[in-house]
Amino acid sequence: MKNVNGAKLITKVLIGSRLHGLNNEGSDYDYRGIFIHPLKKVLCPFKKAEHSMWMEGKNVDDTMYELRHFCKLAASGNPRILEVLWSDKIIEDSEVAKELRENRHKFLDSKRIFESHKGYANNQYTKMSIFQPDERTPKFAVAYMRVLIQSIELLSTGEMNPRIERDRDFLMDVKYNFRPEIVPELSKKFMELQVEVANTYAKYHDKFTADEDWIRDFVHRTYIMEDENINL
């Protein structure tokens, strides 16, 4: 596996519109990954072990998360993090990443998924202005609907289909052909999704609980294992 600024890259996957199937030819390439610091750096009281690394290029967003931080965010239901575990477009892989994906359901927690996805959606909503749209409004409107659709699927089934199938034609129309005439239908779908998410959570609110014992053990084992490999 590659080394990034002295850290070992565990995995790198494609996310964003090109994963969701909501892209066109000009869409950006969004990547997310996981890296691990040497144990010596993590334990050193005089050095700061970075939680994330970000590299931006033309039409490319490449963000990497340190293993401990990634696991914490995943267990909190963060939608941008969880989709890393469900992405089927894998650029870099490792045995550690395979174990993570095989046990991805251990990170699911119904309450945290509901709150985190709702919070992410609300953040997209506050950024948009559907009645006085600017060039960013279609992107935020699609992200709002997408994350609510994903939350419904996660809460009810514990799975996340990387490709968005529900309302796909409508979402593509919103993203690439936004116009005043589409606003009433968009507002209607916003409200319908809000109600459906609330009803889904009410029905499945106790379906999943994060297995924090397994997560702690996995992180501990991985640091020890990687440290031993480095020093062989």
MODELLER restraints for C-alpha pairs under 7 A, 6 or more apart:
rsr = mdl.restraints
at = mdl.atoms
rsr.add(forms.Gaussian(group=physical.xy_distance, feature=features.Distance(at['CA:1:A'], at['CA:8:A']), mean=6.76, stdev=0.5))
rsr.add(forms.Gaussian(group=physical.xy_distance, feature=features.Distance(at['CA:1:A'], at['CA:9:A']), mean=6.01, stdev=0.5))
rsr.add(forms.Gaussian(group=physical.xy_distance, feature=features.Distance(at['CA:1:A'], at['CA:10:A']), mean=6.95, stdev=0.5))
rsr.add(forms.Gaussian(group=physical.xy_distance, feature=features.Distance(at['CA:2:A'], at['CA:8:A']), mean=6.09, stdev=0.5))
rsr.add(forms.Gaussian(group=physical.xy_distance, feature=features.Distance(at['CA:2:A'], at['CA:9:A']), mean=5.46, stdev=0.5))
rsr.add(forms.Gaussian(group=physical.xy_distance, feature=features.Distance(at['CA:3:A'], at['CA:9:A']), mean=5.79, stdev=0.5))
rsr.add(forms.Gaussian(group=physical.xy_distance, feature=features.Distance(at['CA:7:A'], at['CA:35:A']), mean=6.25, stdev=0.5))
rsr.add(forms.Gaussian(group=physical.xy_distance, feature=features.Distance(at['CA:7:A'], at['CA:36:A']), mean=5.55, stdev=0.5))
rsr.add(forms.Gaussian(group=physical.xy_distance, feature=features.Distance(at['CA:7:A'], at['CA:37:A']), mean=4.68, stdev=0.5))
rsr.add(forms.Gaussian(group=physical.xy_distance, feature=features.Distance(at['CA:7:A'], at['CA:38:A']), mean=6.60, stdev=0.5))
rsr.add(forms.Gaussian(group=physical.xy_distance, feature=features.Distance(at['CA:8:A'], at['CA:35:A']), mean=5.33, stdev=0.5))
rsr.add(forms.Gaussian(group=physical.xy_distance, feature=features.Distance(at['CA:8:A'], at['CA:36:A']), mean=5.27, stdev=0.5))
rsr.add(forms.Gaussian(group=physical.xy_distance, feature=features.Distance(at['CA:8:A'], at['CA:37:A']), mean=6.52, stdev=0.5))
rsr.add(forms.Gaussian(group=physical.xy_distance, feature=features.Distance(at['CA:9:A'], at['CA:34:A']), mean=6.11, stdev=0.5))
rsr.add(forms.Gaussian(group=physical.xy_distance, feature=features.Distance(at['CA:9:A'], at['CA:35:A']), mean=4.22, stdev=0.5))
rsr.add(forms.Gaussian(group=physical.xy_distance, feature=features.Distance(at['CA:9:A'], at['CA:36:A']), mean=6.55, stdev=0.5))
rsr.add(forms.Gaussian(group=physical.xy_distance, feature=features.Distance(at['CA:10:A'], at['CA:34:A']), mean=5.36, stdev=0.5))
rsr.add(forms.Gaussian(group=physical.xy_distance, feature=features.Distance(at['CA:10:A'], at['CA:35:A']), mean=5.09, stdev=0.5))
rsr.add(forms.Gaussian(group=physical.xy_distance, feature=features.Distance(at['CA:10:A'], at['CA:36:A']), mean=6.96, stdev=0.5))
rsr.add(forms.Gaussian(group=physical.xy_distance, feature=features.Distance(at['CA:10:A'], at['CA:93:A']), mean=6.32, stdev=0.5))
rsr.add(forms.Gaussian(group=physical.xy_distance, feature=features.Distance(at['CA:10:A'], at['CA:94:A']), mean=5.79, stdev=0.5))
rsr.add(forms.Gaussian(group=physical.xy_distance, feature=features.Distance(at['CA:10:A'], at['CA:96:A']), mean=6.65, stdev=0.5))
rsr.add(forms.Gaussian(group=physical.xy_distance, feature=features.Distance(at['CA:10:A'], at['CA:97:A']), mean=6.06, stdev=0.5))
rsr.add(forms.Gaussian(group=physical.xy_distance, feature=features.Distance(at['CA:11:A'], at['CA:33:A']), mean=5.25, stdev=0.5))
rsr.add(forms.Gaussian(group=physical.xy_distance, feature=features.Distance(at['CA:11:A'], at['CA:34:A']), mean=5.40, stdev=0.5))
rsr.add(forms.Gaussian(group=physical.xy_distance, feature=features.Distance(at['CA:11:A'], at['CA:92:A']), mean=4.87, stdev=0.5))
rsr.add(forms.Gaussian(group=physical.xy_distance, feature=features.Distance(at['CA:11:A'], at['CA:93:A']), mean=4.65, stdev=0.5))
rsr.add(forms.Gaussian(group=physical.xy_distance, feature=features.Distance(at['CA:11:A'], at['CA:94:A']), mean=6.42, stdev=0.5))
rsr.add(forms.Gaussian(group=physical.xy_distance, feature=features.Distance(at['CA:11:A'], at['CA:97:A']), mean=5.97, stdev=0.5))
rsr.add(forms.Gaussian(group=physical.xy_distance, feature=features.Distance(at['CA:12:A'], at['CA:31:A']), mean=6.70, stdev=0.5))
rsr.add(forms.Gaussian(group=physical.xy_distance, feature=features.Distance(at['CA:12:A'], at['CA:32:A']), mean=5.70, stdev=0.5))
rsr.add(forms.Gaussian(group=physical.xy_distance, feature=features.Distance(at['CA:12:A'], at['CA:33:A']), mean=4.05, stdev=0.5))
rsr.add(forms.Gaussian(group=physical.xy_distance, feature=features.Distance(at['CA:12:A'], at['CA:34:A']), mean=6.66, stdev=0.5))
rsr.add(forms.Gaussian(group=physical.xy_distance, feature=features.Distance(at['CA:12:A'], at['CA:90:A']), mean=6.27, stdev=0.5))
rsr.add(forms.Gaussian(group=physical.xy_distance, feature=features.Distance(at['CA:12:A'], at['CA:91:A']), mean=5.31, stdev=0.5))
rsr.add(forms.Gaussian(group=physical.xy_distance, feature=features.Distance(at['CA:12:A'], at['CA:92:A']), mean=4.81, stdev=0.5))
rsr.add(forms.Gaussian(group=physical.xy_distance, feature=features.Distance(at['CA:12:A'], at['CA:93:A']), mean=6.79, stdev=0.5))
rsr.add(forms.Gaussian(group=physical.xy_distance, feature=features.Distance(at['CA:13:A'], at['CA:31:A']), mean=5.59, stdev=0.5))
rsr.add(forms.Gaussian(group=physical.xy_distance, feature=features.Distance(at['CA:13:A'], at['CA:32:A']), mean=5.59, stdev=0.5))
rsr.add(forms.Gaussian(group=physical.xy_distance, feature=features.Distance(at['CA:13:A'], at['CA:33:A']), mean=6.15, stdev=0.5))
rsr.add(forms.Gaussian(group=physical.xy_distance, feature=features.Distance(at['CA:13:A'], at['CA:84:A']), mean=6.55, stdev=0.5))
rsr.add(forms.Gaussian(group=physical.xy_distance, feature=features.Distance(at['CA:13:A'], at['CA:87:A']), mean=6.54, stdev=0.5))
rsr.add(forms.Gaussian(group=physical.xy_distance, feature=features.Distance(at['CA:13:A'], at['CA:89:A']), mean=5.72, stdev=0.5))
rsr.add(forms.Gaussian(group=physical.xy_distance, feature=features.Distance(at['CA:13:A'], at['CA:90:A']), mean=4.45, stdev=0.5))
rsr.add(forms.Gaussian(group=physical.xy_distance, feature=features.Distance(at['CA:13:A'], at['CA:91:A']), mean=5.19, stdev=0.5))
rsr.add(forms.Gaussian(group=physical.xy_distance, feature=features.Distance(at['CA:13:A'], at['CA:92:A']), mean=6.85, stdev=0.5))
rsr.add(forms.Gaussian(group=physical.xy_distance, feature=features.Distance(at['CA:14:A'], at['CA:30:A']), mean=5.91, stdev=0.5))
rsr.add(forms.Gaussian(group=physical.xy_distance, feature=features.Distance(at['CA:14:A'], at['CA:31:A']), mean=4.59, stdev=0.5))
rsr.add(forms.Gaussian(group=physical.xy_distance, feature=features.Distance(at['CA:14:A'], at['CA:32:A']), mean=6.52, stdev=0.5))
rsr.add(forms.Gaussian(group=physical.xy_distance, feature=features.Distance(at['CA:14:A'], at['CA:87:A']), mean=6.84, stdev=0.5))
rsr.add(forms.Gaussian(group=physical.xy_distance, feature=features.Distance(at['CA:14:A'], at['CA:89:A']), mean=5.47, stdev=0.5))
rsr.add(forms.Gaussian(group=physical.xy_distance, feature=features.Distance(at['CA:14:A'], at['CA:90:A']), mean=6.52, stdev=0.5))
rsr.add(forms.Gaussian(group=physical.xy_distance, feature=features.Distance(at['CA:15:A'], at['CA:30:A']), mean=5.44, stdev=0.5))
rsr.add(forms.Gaussian(group=physical.xy_distance, feature=features.Distance(at['CA:15:A'], at['CA:31:A']), mean=5.62, stdev=0.5))
rsr.add(forms.Gaussian(group=physical.xy_distance, feature=features.Distance(at['CA:15:A'], at['CA:32:A']), mean=6.74, stdev=0.5))
rsr.add(forms.Gaussian(group=physical.xy_distance, feature=features.Distance(at['CA:15:A'], at['CA:84:A']), mean=6.99, stdev=0.5))
rsr.add(forms.Gaussian(group=physical.xy_distance, feature=features.Distance(at['CA:15:A'], at['CA:87:A']), mean=6.70, stdev=0.5))
rsr.add(forms.Gaussian(group=physical.xy_distance, feature=features.Distance(at['CA:16:A'], at['CA:30:A']), mean=5.49, stdev=0.5))
rsr.add(forms.Gaussian(group=physical.xy_distance, feature=features.Distance(at['CA:17:A'], at['CA:23:A']), mean=4.96, stdev=0.5))
rsr.add(forms.Gaussian(group=physical.xy_distance, feature=features.Distance(at['CA:18:A'], at['CA:29:A']), mean=6.91, stdev=0.5))
rsr.add(forms.Gaussian(group=physical.xy_distance, feature=features.Distance(at['CA:19:A'], at['CA:162:A']), mean=6.08, stdev=0.5))
rsr.add(forms.Gaussian(group=physical.xy_distance, feature=features.Distance(at['CA:19:A'], at['CA:163:A']), mean=6.17, stdev=0.5))
rsr.add(forms.Gaussian(group=physical.xy_distance, feature=features.Distance(at['CA:20:A'], at['CA:162:A']), mean=5.54, stdev=0.5))
rsr.add(forms.Gaussian(group=physical.xy_distance, feature=features.Distance(at['CA:20:A'], at['CA:163:A']), mean=4.13, stdev=0.5))
rsr.add(forms.Gaussian(group=physical.xy_distance, feature=features.Distance(at['CA:20:A'], at['CA:164:A']), mean=5.25, stdev=0.5))
rsr.add(forms.Gaussian(group=physical.xy_distance, feature=features.Distance(at['CA:21:A'], at['CA:163:A']), mean=5.42, stdev=0.5))
rsr.add(forms.Gaussian(group=physical.xy_distance, feature=features.Distance(at['CA:21:A'], at['CA:164:A']), mean=6.45, stdev=0.5))
rsr.add(forms.Gaussian(group=physical.xy_distance, feature=features.Distance(at['CA:22:A'], at['CA:172:A']), mean=6.23, stdev=0.5))
rsr.add(forms.Gaussian(group=physical.xy_distance, feature=features.Distance(at['CA:28:A'], at['CA:59:A']), mean=4.45, stdev=0.5))
rsr.add(forms.Gaussian(group=physical.xy_distance, feature=features.Distance(at['CA:28:A'], at['CA:60:A']), mean=5.60, stdev=0.5))
rsr.add(forms.Gaussian(group=physical.xy_distance, feature=features.Distance(at['CA:29:A'], at['CA:59:A']), mean=6.10, stdev=0.5))
rsr.add(forms.Gaussian(group=physical.xy_distance, feature=features.Distance(at['CA:29:A'], at['CA:60:A']), mean=4.82, stdev=0.5))
rsr.add(forms.Gaussian(group=physical.xy_distance, feature=features.Distance(at['CA:29:A'], at['CA:61:A']), mean=6.33, stdev=0.5))
rsr.add(forms.Gaussian(group=physical.xy_distance, feature=features.Distance(at['CA:30:A'], at['CA:60:A']), mean=5.90, stdev=0.5))
rsr.add(forms.Gaussian(group=physical.xy_distance, feature=features.Distance(at['CA:30:A'], at['CA:61:A']), mean=4.79, stdev=0.5))
rsr.add(forms.Gaussian(group=physical.xy_distance, feature=features.Distance(at['CA:30:A'], at['CA:62:A']), mean=6.08, stdev=0.5))
rsr.add(forms.Gaussian(group=physical.xy_distance, feature=features.Distance(at['CA:31:A'], at['CA:61:A']), mean=6.08, stdev=0.5))
rsr.add(forms.Gaussian(group=physical.xy_distance, feature=features.Distance(at['CA:31:A'], at['CA:62:A']), mean=4.73, stdev=0.5))
rsr.add(forms.Gaussian(group=physical.xy_distance, feature=features.Distance(at['CA:31:A'], at['CA:63:A']), mean=6.26, stdev=0.5))
rsr.add(forms.Gaussian(group=physical.xy_distance, feature=features.Distance(at['CA:32:A'], at['CA:62:A']), mean=6.01, stdev=0.5))
rsr.add(forms.Gaussian(group=physical.xy_distance, feature=features.Distance(at['CA:32:A'], at['CA:63:A']), mean=4.99, stdev=0.5))
rsr.add(forms.Gaussian(group=physical.xy_distance, feature=features.Distance(at['CA:32:A'], at['CA:64:A']), mean=5.51, stdev=0.5))
rsr.add(forms.Gaussian(group=physical.xy_distance, feature=features.Distance(at['CA:32:A'], at['CA:84:A']), mean=6.64, stdev=0.5))
rsr.add(forms.Gaussian(group=physical.xy_distance, feature=features.Distance(at['CA:33:A'], at['CA:63:A']), mean=6.40, stdev=0.5))
rsr.add(forms.Gaussian(group=physical.xy_distance, feature=features.Distance(at['CA:33:A'], at['CA:64:A']), mean=4.40, stdev=0.5))
rsr.add(forms.Gaussian(group=physical.xy_distance, feature=features.Distance(at['CA:33:A'], at['CA:65:A']), mean=6.13, stdev=0.5))
rsr.add(forms.Gaussian(group=physical.xy_distance, feature=features.Distance(at['CA:34:A'], at['CA:64:A']), mean=5.30, stdev=0.5))
rsr.add(forms.Gaussian(group=physical.xy_distance, feature=features.Distance(at['CA:34:A'], at['CA:65:A']), mean=4.81, stdev=0.5))
rsr.add(forms.Gaussian(group=physical.xy_distance, feature=features.Distance(at['CA:34:A'], at['CA:66:A']), mean=5.64, stdev=0.5))
rsr.add(forms.Gaussian(group=physical.xy_distance, feature=features.Distance(at['CA:34:A'], at['CA:67:A']), mean=5.87, stdev=0.5))
rsr.add(forms.Gaussian(group=physical.xy_distance, feature=features.Distance(at['CA:35:A'], at['CA:64:A']), mean=6.64, stdev=0.5))
rsr.add(forms.Gaussian(group=physical.xy_distance, feature=features.Distance(at['CA:35:A'], at['CA:65:A']), mean=6.09, stdev=0.5))
rsr.add(forms.Gaussian(group=physical.xy_distance, feature=features.Distance(at['CA:35:A'], at['CA:66:A']), mean=4.89, stdev=0.5))
rsr.add(forms.Gaussian(group=physical.xy_distance, feature=features.Distance(at['CA:35:A'], at['CA:67:A']), mean=5.83, stdev=0.5))
rsr.add(forms.Gaussian(group=physical.xy_distance, feature=features.Distance(at['CA:36:A'], at['CA:66:A']), mean=5.46, stdev=0.5))
rsr.add(forms.Gaussian(group=physical.xy_distance, feature=features.Distance(at['CA:36:A'], at['CA:67:A']), mean=5.47, stdev=0.5))
rsr.add(forms.Gaussian(group=physical.xy_distance, feature=features.Distance(at['CA:38:A'], at['CA:227:A']), mean=6.26, stdev=0.5))
rsr.add(forms.Gaussian(group=physical.xy_distance, feature=features.Distance(at['CA:39:A'], at['CA:223:A']), mean=6.18, stdev=0.5))
rsr.add(forms.Gaussian(group=physical.xy_distance, feature=features.Distance(at['CA:39:A'], at['CA:227:A']), mean=6.06, stdev=0.5))
rsr.add(forms.Gaussian(group=physical.xy_distance, feature=features.Distance(at['CA:41:A'], at['CA:47:A']), mean=6.69, stdev=0.5))
rsr.add(forms.Gaussian(group=physical.xy_distance, feature=features.Distance(at['CA:41:A'], at['CA:49:A']), mean=6.49, stdev=0.5))
rsr.add(forms.Gaussian(group=physical.xy_distance, feature=features.Distance(at['CA:42:A'], at['CA:49:A']), mean=5.82, stdev=0.5))
rsr.add(forms.Gaussian(group=physical.xy_distance, feature=features.Distance(at['CA:51:A'], at['CA:65:A']), mean=5.90, stdev=0.5))
rsr.add(forms.Gaussian(group=physical.xy_distance, feature=features.Distance(at['CA:51:A'], at['CA:66:A']), mean=5.04, stdev=0.5))
rsr.add(forms.Gaussian(group=physical.xy_distance, feature=features.Distance(at['CA:51:A'], at['CA:69:A']), mean=5.96, stdev=0.5))
rsr.add(forms.Gaussian(group=physical.xy_distance, feature=features.Distance(at['CA:52:A'], at['CA:64:A']), mean=5.45, stdev=0.5))
rsr.add(forms.Gaussian(group=physical.xy_distance, feature=features.Distance(at['CA:52:A'], at['CA:65:A']), mean=4.36, stdev=0.5))
rsr.add(forms.Gaussian(group=physical.xy_distance, feature=features.Distance(at['CA:52:A'], at['CA:66:A']), mean=5.76, stdev=0.5))
rsr.add(forms.Gaussian(group=physical.xy_distance, feature=features.Distance(at['CA:53:A'], at['CA:63:A']), mean=5.77, stdev=0.5))
rsr.add(forms.Gaussian(group=physical.xy_distance, feature=features.Distance(at['CA:53:A'], at['CA:64:A']), mean=5.08, stdev=0.5))
rsr.add(forms.Gaussian(group=physical.xy_distance, feature=features.Distance(at['CA:53:A'], at['CA:65:A']), mean=6.54, stdev=0.5))
rsr.add(forms.Gaussian(group=physical.xy_distance, feature=features.Distance(at['CA:54:A'], at['CA:62:A']), mean=5.85, stdev=0.5))
rsr.add(forms.Gaussian(group=physical.xy_distance, feature=features.Distance(at['CA:54:A'], at['CA:63:A']), mean=4.45, stdev=0.5))
rsr.add(forms.Gaussian(group=physical.xy_distance, feature=features.Distance(at['CA:54:A'], at['CA:64:A']), mean=6.35, stdev=0.5))
rsr.add(forms.Gaussian(group=physical.xy_distance, feature=features.Distance(at['CA:55:A'], at['CA:61:A']), mean=6.44, stdev=0.5))
rsr.add(forms.Gaussian(group=physical.xy_distance, feature=features.Distance(at['CA:55:A'], at['CA:62:A']), mean=5.09, stdev=0.5))
rsr.add(forms.Gaussian(group=physical.xy_distance, feature=features.Distance(at['CA:55:A'], at['CA:63:A']), mean=6.30, stdev=0.5))
rsr.add(forms.Gaussian(group=physical.xy_distance, feature=features.Distance(at['CA:56:A'], at['CA:62:A']), mean=6.03, stdev=0.5))
rsr.add(forms.Gaussian(group=physical.xy_distance, feature=features.Distance(at['CA:68:A'], at['CA:219:A']), mean=6.67, stdev=0.5))
rsr.add(forms.Gaussian(group=physical.xy_distance, feature=features.Distance(at['CA:73:A'], at['CA:81:A']), mean=6.59, stdev=0.5))
rsr.add(forms.Gaussian(group=physical.xy_distance, feature=features.Distance(at['CA:74:A'], at['CA:81:A']), mean=5.62, stdev=0.5))
rsr.add(forms.Gaussian(group=physical.xy_distance, feature=features.Distance(at['CA:74:A'], at['CA:82:A']), mean=5.48, stdev=0.5))
rsr.add(forms.Gaussian(group=physical.xy_distance, feature=features.Distance(at['CA:74:A'], at['CA:107:A']), mean=6.08, stdev=0.5))
rsr.add(forms.Gaussian(group=physical.xy_distance, feature=features.Distance(at['CA:75:A'], at['CA:107:A']), mean=4.64, stdev=0.5))
rsr.add(forms.Gaussian(group=physical.xy_distance, feature=features.Distance(at['CA:75:A'], at['CA:108:A']), mean=6.27, stdev=0.5))
rsr.add(forms.Gaussian(group=physical.xy_distance, feature=features.Distance(at['CA:75:A'], at['CA:109:A']), mean=6.91, stdev=0.5))
rsr.add(forms.Gaussian(group=physical.xy_distance, feature=features.Distance(at['CA:75:A'], at['CA:210:A']), mean=6.19, stdev=0.5))
rsr.add(forms.Gaussian(group=physical.xy_distance, feature=features.Distance(at['CA:76:A'], at['CA:112:A']), mean=5.41, stdev=0.5))
rsr.add(forms.Gaussian(group=physical.xy_distance, feature=features.Distance(at['CA:77:A'], at['CA:108:A']), mean=6.74, stdev=0.5))
rsr.add(forms.Gaussian(group=physical.xy_distance, feature=features.Distance(at['CA:77:A'], at['CA:109:A']), mean=6.77, stdev=0.5))
rsr.add(forms.Gaussian(group=physical.xy_distance, feature=features.Distance(at['CA:77:A'], at['CA:112:A']), mean=5.06, stdev=0.5))
rsr.add(forms.Gaussian(group=physical.xy_distance, feature=features.Distance(at['CA:77:A'], at['CA:113:A']), mean=4.25, stdev=0.5))
rsr.add(forms.Gaussian(group=physical.xy_distance, feature=features.Distance(at['CA:77:A'], at['CA:116:A']), mean=5.61, stdev=0.5))
rsr.add(forms.Gaussian(group=physical.xy_distance, feature=features.Distance(at['CA:78:A'], at['CA:116:A']), mean=5.62, stdev=0.5))
rsr.add(forms.Gaussian(group=physical.xy_distance, feature=features.Distance(at['CA:78:A'], at['CA:117:A']), mean=6.84, stdev=0.5))
rsr.add(forms.Gaussian(group=physical.xy_distance, feature=features.Distance(at['CA:79:A'], at['CA:117:A']), mean=6.05, stdev=0.5))
rsr.add(forms.Gaussian(group=physical.xy_distance, feature=features.Distance(at['CA:85:A'], at['CA:101:A']), mean=5.43, stdev=0.5))
rsr.add(forms.Gaussian(group=physical.xy_distance, feature=features.Distance(at['CA:85:A'], at['CA:104:A']), mean=6.35, stdev=0.5))
rsr.add(forms.Gaussian(group=physical.xy_distance, feature=features.Distance(at['CA:86:A'], at['CA:160:A']), mean=6.43, stdev=0.5))
rsr.add(forms.Gaussian(group=physical.xy_distance, feature=features.Distance(at['CA:86:A'], at['CA:162:A']), mean=6.47, stdev=0.5))
rsr.add(forms.Gaussian(group=physical.xy_distance, feature=features.Distance(at['CA:87:A'], at['CA:162:A']), mean=5.87, stdev=0.5))
rsr.add(forms.Gaussian(group=physical.xy_distance, feature=features.Distance(at['CA:105:A'], at['CA:158:A']), mean=6.95, stdev=0.5))
rsr.add(forms.Gaussian(group=physical.xy_distance, feature=features.Distance(at['CA:106:A'], at['CA:210:A']), mean=5.39, stdev=0.5))
rsr.add(forms.Gaussian(group=physical.xy_distance, feature=features.Distance(at['CA:106:A'], at['CA:211:A']), mean=5.10, stdev=0.5))
rsr.add(forms.Gaussian(group=physical.xy_distance, feature=features.Distance(at['CA:107:A'], at['CA:210:A']), mean=4.77, stdev=0.5))
rsr.add(forms.Gaussian(group=physical.xy_distance, feature=features.Distance(at['CA:107:A'], at['CA:211:A']), mean=6.38, stdev=0.5))
rsr.add(forms.Gaussian(group=physical.xy_distance, feature=features.Distance(at['CA:108:A'], at['CA:208:A']), mean=5.83, stdev=0.5))
rsr.add(forms.Gaussian(group=physical.xy_distance, feature=features.Distance(at['CA:108:A'], at['CA:209:A']), mean=6.07, stdev=0.5))
rsr.add(forms.Gaussian(group=physical.xy_distance, feature=features.Distance(at['CA:108:A'], at['CA:210:A']), mean=5.11, stdev=0.5))
rsr.add(forms.Gaussian(group=physical.xy_distance, feature=features.Distance(at['CA:109:A'], at['CA:208:A']), mean=4.76, stdev=0.5))
rsr.add(forms.Gaussian(group=physical.xy_distance, feature=features.Distance(at['CA:109:A'], at['CA:209:A']), mean=4.23, stdev=0.5))
rsr.add(forms.Gaussian(group=physical.xy_distance, feature=features.Distance(at['CA:109:A'], at['CA:210:A']), mean=4.88, stdev=0.5))
rsr.add(forms.Gaussian(group=physical.xy_distance, feature=features.Distance(at['CA:110:A'], at['CA:155:A']), mean=6.10, stdev=0.5))
rsr.add(forms.Gaussian(group=physical.xy_distance, feature=features.Distance(at['CA:110:A'], at['CA:205:A']), mean=5.49, stdev=0.5))
rsr.add(forms.Gaussian(group=physical.xy_distance, feature=features.Distance(at['CA:110:A'], at['CA:206:A']), mean=6.15, stdev=0.5))
rsr.add(forms.Gaussian(group=physical.xy_distance, feature=features.Distance(at['CA:110:A'], at['CA:207:A']), mean=6.31, stdev=0.5))
rsr.add(forms.Gaussian(group=physical.xy_distance, feature=features.Distance(at['CA:110:A'], at['CA:208:A']), mean=5.07, stdev=0.5))
rsr.add(forms.Gaussian(group=physical.xy_distance, feature=features.Distance(at['CA:110:A'], at['CA:209:A']), mean=6.44, stdev=0.5))
rsr.add(forms.Gaussian(group=physical.xy_distance, feature=features.Distance(at['CA:111:A'], at['CA:205:A']), mean=6.26, stdev=0.5))
rsr.add(forms.Gaussian(group=physical.xy_distance, feature=features.Distance(at['CA:113:A'], at['CA:151:A']), mean=6.87, stdev=0.5))
rsr.add(forms.Gaussian(group=physical.xy_distance, feature=features.Distance(at['CA:114:A'], at['CA:151:A']), mean=6.78, stdev=0.5))
rsr.add(forms.Gaussian(group=physical.xy_distance, feature=features.Distance(at['CA:114:A'], at['CA:201:A']), mean=6.80, stdev=0.5))
rsr.add(forms.Gaussian(group=physical.xy_distance, feature=features.Distance(at['CA:117:A'], at['CA:147:A']), mean=6.33, stdev=0.5))
rsr.add(forms.Gaussian(group=physical.xy_distance, feature=features.Distance(at['CA:117:A'], at['CA:148:A']), mean=6.75, stdev=0.5))
rsr.add(forms.Gaussian(group=physical.xy_distance, feature=features.Distance(at['CA:117:A'], at['CA:151:A']), mean=6.26, stdev=0.5))
rsr.add(forms.Gaussian(group=physical.xy_distance, feature=features.Distance(at['CA:121:A'], at['CA:144:A']), mean=4.73, stdev=0.5))
rsr.add(forms.Gaussian(group=physical.xy_distance, feature=features.Distance(at['CA:121:A'], at['CA:147:A']), mean=6.34, stdev=0.5))
rsr.add(forms.Gaussian(group=physical.xy_distance, feature=features.Distance(at['CA:121:A'], at['CA:148:A']), mean=6.86, stdev=0.5))
rsr.add(forms.Gaussian(group=physical.xy_distance, feature=features.Distance(at['CA:124:A'], at['CA:140:A']), mean=5.20, stdev=0.5))
rsr.add(forms.Gaussian(group=physical.xy_distance, feature=features.Distance(at['CA:124:A'], at['CA:143:A']), mean=6.74, stdev=0.5))
rsr.add(forms.Gaussian(group=physical.xy_distance, feature=features.Distance(at['CA:124:A'], at['CA:144:A']), mean=5.64, stdev=0.5))
rsr.add(forms.Gaussian(group=physical.xy_distance, feature=features.Distance(at['CA:125:A'], at['CA:140:A']), mean=6.86, stdev=0.5))
rsr.add(forms.Gaussian(group=physical.xy_distance, feature=features.Distance(at['CA:125:A'], at['CA:144:A']), mean=6.49, stdev=0.5))
rsr.add(forms.Gaussian(group=physical.xy_distance, feature=features.Distance(at['CA:127:A'], at['CA:140:A']), mean=6.84, stdev=0.5))
rsr.add(forms.Gaussian(group=physical.xy_distance, feature=features.Distance(at['CA:128:A'], at['CA:137:A']), mean=4.81, stdev=0.5))
rsr.add(forms.Gaussian(group=physical.xy_distance, feature=features.Distance(at['CA:128:A'], at['CA:140:A']), mean=5.92, stdev=0.5))
rsr.add(forms.Gaussian(group=physical.xy_distance, feature=features.Distance(at['CA:128:A'], at['CA:141:A']), mean=6.83, stdev=0.5))
rsr.add(forms.Gaussian(group=physical.xy_distance, feature=features.Distance(at['CA:129:A'], at['CA:137:A']), mean=6.16, stdev=0.5))
rsr.add(forms.Gaussian(group=physical.xy_distance, feature=features.Distance(at['CA:130:A'], at['CA:137:A']), mean=6.48, stdev=0.5))
rsr.add(forms.Gaussian(group=physical.xy_distance, feature=features.Distance(at['CA:130:A'], at['CA:183:A']), mean=6.69, stdev=0.5))
rsr.add(forms.Gaussian(group=physical.xy_distance, feature=features.Distance(at['CA:138:A'], at['CA:174:A']), mean=5.87, stdev=0.5))
rsr.add(forms.Gaussian(group=physical.xy_distance, feature=features.Distance(at['CA:138:A'], at['CA:175:A']), mean=4.71, stdev=0.5))
rsr.add(forms.Gaussian(group=physical.xy_distance, feature=features.Distance(at['CA:138:A'], at['CA:178:A']), mean=6.38, stdev=0.5))
rsr.add(forms.Gaussian(group=physical.xy_distance, feature=features.Distance(at['CA:139:A'], at['CA:175:A']), mean=5.92, stdev=0.5))
rsr.add(forms.Gaussian(group=physical.xy_distance, feature=features.Distance(at['CA:142:A'], at['CA:171:A']), mean=5.94, stdev=0.5))
rsr.add(forms.Gaussian(group=physical.xy_distance, feature=features.Distance(at['CA:142:A'], at['CA:175:A']), mean=6.49, stdev=0.5))
rsr.add(forms.Gaussian(group=physical.xy_distance, feature=features.Distance(at['CA:145:A'], at['CA:190:A']), mean=6.80, stdev=0.5))
rsr.add(forms.Gaussian(group=physical.xy_distance, feature=features.Distance(at['CA:148:A'], at['CA:193:A']), mean=6.60, stdev=0.5))
rsr.add(forms.Gaussian(group=physical.xy_distance, feature=features.Distance(at['CA:148:A'], at['CA:197:A']), mean=6.79, stdev=0.5))
rsr.add(forms.Gaussian(group=physical.xy_distance, feature=features.Distance(at['CA:150:A'], at['CA:160:A']), mean=6.36, stdev=0.5))
rsr.add(forms.Gaussian(group=physical.xy_distance, feature=features.Distance(at['CA:152:A'], at['CA:197:A']), mean=5.66, stdev=0.5))
rsr.add(forms.Gaussian(group=physical.xy_distance, feature=features.Distance(at['CA:152:A'], at['CA:200:A']), mean=6.37, stdev=0.5))
rsr.add(forms.Gaussian(group=physical.xy_distance, feature=features.Distance(at['CA:153:A'], at['CA:159:A']), mean=6.34, stdev=0.5))
rsr.add(forms.Gaussian(group=physical.xy_distance, feature=features.Distance(at['CA:153:A'], at['CA:160:A']), mean=6.24, stdev=0.5))
rsr.add(forms.Gaussian(group=physical.xy_distance, feature=features.Distance(at['CA:154:A'], at['CA:160:A']), mean=5.83, stdev=0.5))
rsr.add(forms.Gaussian(group=physical.xy_distance, feature=features.Distance(at['CA:155:A'], at['CA:200:A']), mean=6.84, stdev=0.5))
rsr.add(forms.Gaussian(group=physical.xy_distance, feature=features.Distance(at['CA:155:A'], at['CA:201:A']), mean=6.56, stdev=0.5))
rsr.add(forms.Gaussian(group=physical.xy_distance, feature=features.Distance(at['CA:155:A'], at['CA:204:A']), mean=6.33, stdev=0.5))
rsr.add(forms.Gaussian(group=physical.xy_distance, feature=features.Distance(at['CA:156:A'], at['CA:200:A']), mean=6.68, stdev=0.5))
rsr.add(forms.Gaussian(group=physical.xy_distance, feature=features.Distance(at['CA:156:A'], at['CA:204:A']), mean=6.25, stdev=0.5))
